[in-house]
Amino acid sequence: MGSQDEHTDGTGRRALLGAAMFGAGGAVLGLSGTARAATAGSAGHGGGLKSLPVPTIIGHRGASGYRPEHTFGSYQLALDLGADIVEAGDLVPTRDGHLVCRHEPEIGGTTDVADHKEFADRKKTKVLDGVSVTGWFTEDFTLAELKTLRAIERIPANRPHNTLYNGRWEIPTFEEVLRWQDEQTRKRGKQVWIYPETKHPTYFRGLGLGLEERVAKLLHKHGKAGRNAPVILQSFEPTSIQRLNKLVDNPLVVLLSAANTRPWDFVATGDPRTVADLITPKGLREIAGYAQGIGPTLDLVITKKADGSLDQETTLVADAHKVGLILHPYTMRNENPFLPAEYRRGTDADAYGDVFGAFRRYFATGIDGVFTDNADTGVLARQDFVNG
């Protein structure tokens, strides 16, 4: 997940993602710790969102704390580590109209494309949602060409160990992910959930590569377009979710970046509202008219002080629950630069901080789940929380 309005990570690179998820249905909102403990681990076949444990642990781009993101190696490991849902698919199109899984259309930072001399002339500078970006873009490659590339670690300064796996996996297509989901569900004897995101939908619609219709077509083809389908769809652009709402019956989530930002579709259409407007009771009521949840950045749940430490808990969780929306904020990561200041330990950029303490603080707000790069840490933190 994560694309629009990303944070800057500890290495100064654009890093964060937006992603939200859905956890349990309204039936489990506001349950006591004991009741939640009874719900945790109850994920099973059918039942839609209500079958998911709360708080739901969402494997962000797979297990991206341990493997290059958006690869079958990362997705598979997320399941092995206990993720309830795998964010399999930040969806971007190829030149010939296929949907592939990459964090961004620009693939210089996540693949070995720079080492392919035959693609040297594809390097371009484009304006993506108002930002000038130089690199290689999926929409300039056919699927066959992209399949010759291999994935690499996106933030090697924070995750040097992950570079061991550079070059091992290719770029998955969304259709391959849907088949993998079925195969893993059969193998594991329990329903595997995925959480794809439409990336930069306004940008791609302008190129004649509309995402929503392509997503809907594949979901219908694979019998996964229903209300209880184990596929939650998310986007940073509310109009993309509104469009999907007309095409499929899947659970839908609106991702929300920093309060002072504007979704790009709002910028493009002259809608003056910011994220701050969307998280008012009125804005949340409007979202609840076409979506089942929101995926806010964690800073919208608990604000931060200037020094990066946690400050005030907002009313967002209560306000969203009041109108029946589930919250799956993003993103918990184990490394120091990504943690609130008081949970960092030492000064190494790739050292782990007191992640369990941070999870405990965020879970205590009543969120329904969370995106994390380290699903195993999240599962243990949930265990502590529901048994605490």
C-alpha positions in Angstrom: 0.0 0.0 0.0 0.9 3.4 0.3 1.5 5.6 -2.5 0.0 9.0 -2.4 1.4 11.5 0.0 3.9 9.2 1.5 6.0 9.9 4.6 9.7 10.3 4.3 11.5 7.5 6.1 14.6 7.6 8.2 16.8 7.3 5.2 15.2 10.4 3.6 13.6 8.3 0.9 9.9 8.5 0.1 8.7 5.5 1.9 5.4 5.0 3.5 2.3 3.7 2.2 -1.2 4.0 2.7 -3.1 1.1 3.5 -6.0 0.2 5.3 -7.9 -2.7 6.2 -10.7 -4.2 7.5 -11.0 -6.3 10.3 -13.9 -7.6 12.0 -17.4 -6.6 11.3 -19.5 -4.3 13.4 -20.4 -7.2 15.6 -17.0 -7.1 17.4 -16.5 -3.3 17.6 -16.0 -2.1 21.1 -15.7 -5.5 22.7 -13.8 -5.9 25.9 -10.3 -7.4 25.9 -11.8 -10.7 27.0 -14.3 -10.8 24.2 -11.7 -9.7 21.7 -9.4 -12.5 22.9 -12.3 -14.9 22.1 -12.5 -13.4 18.6 -8.8 -13.5 17.9 -7.8 -16.6 16.0 -11.3 -17.3 14.9 -10.6 -16.6 11.2 -12.2 -19.3 9.2 -14.1 -20.0 6.0 -16.9 -17.7 4.9 -18.5 -15.1 7.1 -16.8 -12.1 5.4 -15.2 -9.4 7.5 -16.7 -10.8 10.7 -14.6 -13.9 10.3 -11.4 -12.0 10.9 -9.6 -11.7 14.3 -9.5 -8.3 16.0 -7.2 -6.5 16.0 -6.5 -7.8 12.5 -2.8 -8.2 11.5 -2.3 -7.1 7.9 1.0 -8.1 6.2 2.0 -4.9 4.6 3.2 -5.7 1.0 3.6 -9.2 2.4 6.4 -9.6 5.0 8.4 -6.6 3.7 10.4 -6.4 6.9 12.1 -9.6 5.9 11.9 -9.9 2.0 11.7 -7.6 -0.9 8.1 -6.2 -1.0 5.4 -7.4 -3.4 7.0 -10.7 -4.3 5.6 -14.2 -3.8 8.5 -14.7 -1.3 7.2 -11.8 0.8 3.5 -12.8 0.5 4.2 -16.4 1.4 6.3 -15.5 4.4 3.5 -13.1 5.7 1.1 -16.1 5.8 3.8 -18.3 7.4 4.3 -15.6 10.1 0.5 -15.5 10.9 -0.8 -12.5 9.0 -4.6 -12.5 8.8 -4.6 -10.6 5.5 -1.8 -10.1 3.0 -1.6 -6.8 1.2 -1.0 -8.6 -2.0 -1.2 -6.0 -4.7 -0.5 -2.3 -5.0 -1.9 -2.5 -8.4 -0.4 -0.6 -11.4 -0.9 -1.3 -15.1 1.5 -2.4 -17.9 1.5 -0.8 -21.4 -0.6 -3.8 -22.6 -3.2 -3.4 -19.9 -2.2 -6.1 -17.3 -2.3 -5.3 -13.6 0.9 -6.0 -11.7 2.0 -5.6 -8.1 4.4 -2.8 -7.4 4.4 -0.2 -4.7 4.6 2.6 -7.4 4.6 2.7 -11.2 8.2 3.9 -10.9 10.2 0.6 -10.6 13.8 1.8 -10.4 13.8 1.5 -6.6 12.2 -2.0 -6.4 13.6 -3.9 -9.4 16.9 -4.4 -11.2 15.7 -2.5 -14.3 18.7 -0.2 -14.1 20.9 -3.2 -14.8 19.0 -4.0 -18.0 20.8 -2.2 -20.8 18.0 -3.0 -23.2 15.7 -0.8 -21.2 18.1 2.2 -20.7 16.1 4.3 -23.1 12.9 3.8 -21.2 14.1 6.0 -18.3 12.0 9.1 -18.2 10.9 12.0 -16.1 7.2 12.3 -15.5 4.8 14.3 -13.4 3.0 11.8 -11.1 0.2 13.4 -9.0 1.9 16.8 -9.2 5.4 15.5 -8.4 8.3 15.2 -10.9 9.6 11.6 -10.8 12.5 10.2 -12.8 12.9 6.5 -13.5 11.2 3.6 -15.3 7.5 3.3 -15.3 5.3 0.1 -15.6 3.1 1.7 -18.2 6.0 1.9 -20.6 6.6 -1.9 -20.5 4.7 -4.9 -21.7 4.0 -7.6 -19.2 6.5 -9.9 -21.0 9.2 -7.2 -20.6 8.4 -6.7 -16.9 8.7 -10.4 -16.3 12.4 -10.3 -17.3 13.0 -8.0 -14.3 13.6 -9.2 -10.7 12.7 -7.5 -7.4 15.1 -5.8 -5.1 14.9 -4.4 -1.5 13.4 -0.9 -1.6 15.0 0.5 1.7 18.4 -1.2 2.0 19.7 1.3 4.5 17.1 0.1 7.0 17.0 -3.5 5.8 20.5 -4.6 4.7 19.6 -8.2 5.4 16.8 -8.2 2.8 19.3 -7.5 0.0 20.4 -11.1 0.3 17.2 -11.9 -1.6 17.6 -9.4 -4.4 17.1 -10.9 -7.8 15.2 -14.0 -6.5 11.6 -13.1 -7.4 9.8 -11.6 -10.4 7.0 -9.1 -10.4 3.6 -10.8 -9.8 0.5 -10.1 -11.7 -2.8 -9.5 -9.9 -4.2 -12.6 -11.7 -1.3 -14.7 -10.4 -2.1 -13.4 -6.9 -5.7 -14.4 -7.2 -4.7 -18.0 -8.2 -2.0 -18.0 -5.4 -4.7 -17.0 -2.9 -6.9 -20.0 -3.9 -3.9 -22.4 -3.8 -2.8 -21.2 -0.4 -6.4 -21.4 0.9 -6.5 -25.1 -0.2 -3.0 -25.9 1.2 -3.6 -24.2 4.6 -7.1 -25.3 5.1 -8.3 -21.8 6.0 -9.4 -18.8 3.9 -6.5 -16.6 2.8 -7.4 -12.9 2.6 -5.8 -10.3 0.3 -6.0 -6.5 0.3 -5.1 -4.9 -3.0 -4.9 -1.1 -3.6 -5.6 0.9 -6.7 -2.5 3.1 -7.2 -2.7 6.6 -8.7 -6.1 5.9 -10.4 -6.6 9.4 -11.7 -3.2 9.4 -13.3 -3.7 6.0 -15.0 -7.3 6.9 -16.2 -5.7 9.9 -17.9 -3.4 7.5 -19.8 -6.4 5.3 -20.9 -5.5 2.6 -18.4 -8.4 2.8 -15.9 -7.7 0.5 -12.9 -11.1 -0.1 -11.4 -12.7 -1.8 -14.5 -9.6 -4.1 -14.8 -9.8 -5.0 -11.1 -13.5 -5.6 -11.2 -13.2 -7.8 -14.4 -10.6 -10.1 -12.7 -12.6 -10.3 -9.4 -15.7 -11.3 -11.3 -13.7 -13.8 -13.4 -12.4 -15.5 -10.3 -15.6 -15.4 -8.4 -14.3 -12.8 -5.8 -16.5 -9.8 -6.3 -19.1 -10.5 -3.6 -19.8 -8.9 -0.2 -18.2 -11.9 1.7 -15.3 -12.3 -0.8 -11.9 -12.5 1.0 -10.6 -9.5 -1.0 -10.7 -6.0 0.5 -10.0 -3.1 -1.9 -8.4 0.2 -0.9 -7.4 3.5 -2.4 -6.1 6.9 -1.4 -8.6 8.4 -3.9 -12.2 8.4 -2.6 -13.6 8.6 -6.2 -11.7 5.3 -7.0 -13.5 3.6 -4.1 -16.8 5.2 -5.3 -16.2 3.8 -8.7 -15.4 0.3 -7.4 -18.5 0.5 -5.2 -20.6 0.5 -8.5 -18.6 -2.4 -10.0 -18.1 -4.9 -7.2 -19.6 -5.7 -3.8 -16.3 -6.3 -2.0 -15.5 -4.5 1.3 -13.9 -1.1 0.5 -11.5 1.1 2.4 -10.6 4.8 1.9 -6.9 5.4 2.8 -6.1 8.7 4.5 -2.8 10.4 4.5 -1.7 13.4 6.6 -4.5 15.8 7.8 -3.2 18.7 5.7 -3.0 16.8 2.4 -5.6 16.5 -0.4 -6.4 13.3 -2.2 -5.1 13.7 -5.8 -8.5 13.1 -7.3 -9.7 16.1 -5.3 -6.8 18.2 -6.6 -7.6 17.1 -10.2 -11.3 18.0 -9.9 -11.0 21.2 -7.9 -12.5 19.7 -4.7 -11.0 21.9 -2.0 -11.4 19.5 0.9 -8.4 18.0 2.7 -8.0 14.8 4.7 -8.9 16.9 7.8 -12.3 17.5 6.2 -12.8 13.8 5.5 -12.2 12.8 9.1 -14.8 15.1 10.6 -18.1 13.4 11.6 -19.7 14.7 8.4 -16.8 13.5 6.2 -16.9 10.1 7.9 -20.6 9.8 7.4 -20.1 10.5 3.7 -17.4 7.8 3.4 -19.7 5.3 5.3 -22.2 5.8 2.4 -19.9 3.9 0.0 -17.1 2.2 2.0 -16.8 -0.1 5.0 -13.6 1.2 6.5 -10.8 3.7 6.5 -7.1 3.2 6.5 -5.6 6.3 8.2 -2.0 7.0 8.8 -1.2 6.3 12.4 -0.6 10.0 13.1 -4.4 10.6 12.6 -5.1 8.2 15.5 -2.5 9.6 17.9 -0.8 12.9 16.9 2.9 13.5 17.3 4.9 16.2 19.0 7.7 18.1 17.2 10.3 15.7 18.6 8.5 12.7 17.0 7.1 11.3 20.3 3.4 10.5 20.7 1.1 13.4 21.8 -2.7 13.3 21.8 -5.1 10.5 21.0 -7.7 11.9 18.6 -11.5 11.1 18.4 -11.0 9.4 15.0 -11.5 5.8 16.3 -14.7 6.7 18.2 -16.0 8.9 15.4 -15.4 6.3 12.7 -17.0 3.5 14.8 -20.0 5.7 15.4 -20.9 5.6 11.7 -20.0 1.9 11.4 -16.5 2.3 9.8 -13.6 0.0 10.6 -10.1 1.4 11.0 -6.9 -0.3 9.8 -4.2 2.3 10.1 -0.7 2.1 8.5 2.2 1.2 9.1 3.9 -0.5 12.0 7.6 -1.3 11.4 10.2 -2.6 13.8 13.1 -0.4 12.9 13.9 2.7 14.9 13.3 5.4 12.3 9.7 4.4 11.8 8.8 4.3 15.5 7.5 7.1 17.7 10.6 8.7 19.4 10.0 7.3 22.9 10.0 3.7 21.5 13.3 4.0 19.7 16.3 2.1 21.2 19.9 3.2 20.3 20.7 5.1 17.2 21.1 2.5 14.5 18.8 3.0 11.5 18.2 -0.7 11.1 18.0 -1.6 14.9 14.7 -2.6 16.4 13.1 -0.4 19.0 10.4 -1.2 21.6 7.9 -2.3 19.0 5.7 -4.2 21.5 5.3 -1.0 23.5 4.2 0.9 20.4 1.7 -1.8 19.3 0.2 -1.8 22.8 -0.3 2.0 22.7 -2.0 1.9 19.3 -4.1 -1.2 20.0 -5.4 0.5 23.2 -7.1 3.2 21.0 -9.6 0.6 19.8 -8.3 0.3 16.2 -9.7 -2.8 14.4 -6.4 -3.8 12.9 -3.1 -2.5 11.6 -0.7 -2.8 8.6 2.7 -4.0 9.6 5.9 -5.0 7.8 6.5 -7.6 10.5 3.5 -9.8 10.8 5.0 -12.1 13.5 5.7 -9.1 15.7 2.1 -8.0 15.2 0.7 -11.4 16.0 2.7 -11.6 19.3 1.6 -8.0 20.2 -2.0 -8.9 19.6 -1.6 -12.0 21.8 -0.2 -9.7 24.6 -3.0 -7.2 24.1 -6.0 -9.6 24.1 -4.6 -11.6 27.1 -3.4 -8.5 29.0 
